[in-house]
Amino acid sequence: MMSVMSLTFGPDRQTREFQCDCCQAPIERAWNFIYADGAAYAVYFANCYHHKDRDHDAWIDVIFGTWGAGSEQWTDHVSFACRVGPVAGQDTPASTLVTAGLAHPDGPLFGTKLDRETALQHPKLSEFWEVSDFILENDPLVRGHVYGR
Ligand SMILES: [Zn+2]
């Protein structure tokens, strides 16, 4: 049995706004550390899209690995991602696994970027859903974007 972790945000949440490649609408991004039982556990990047002619959705990347030991220790990093937004035939937004790190360069931070098929087989999948639910419920930008401000 996996113990239930106590998740909290790190102290240095950051946000940035930039432009969508497809329609020049604003994209809002939030990123931060997630702590589990007081220790750095994961990093997330959440992009909230305001497309002019497509669904307004959020894409959340979560990176697991060893933190705080310098980049030479980053060989164990692995990243997951999901898209959260409206789906046909459903009243509430749904989360769907997608390829991780699509909007980010390859490198040691993101480590192994899992695609949907590999993520589904990965032992950390349940931890990813736990972290992404925590972000959806508690990051003010993501929560407001997905569930309304
Ligand atoms: Zn767009």
Residues whose N, C-alpha, C, O or C-beta is under 5 A from the ligand:
A	BS01	ZN	C20 C22 C23 H51 K52
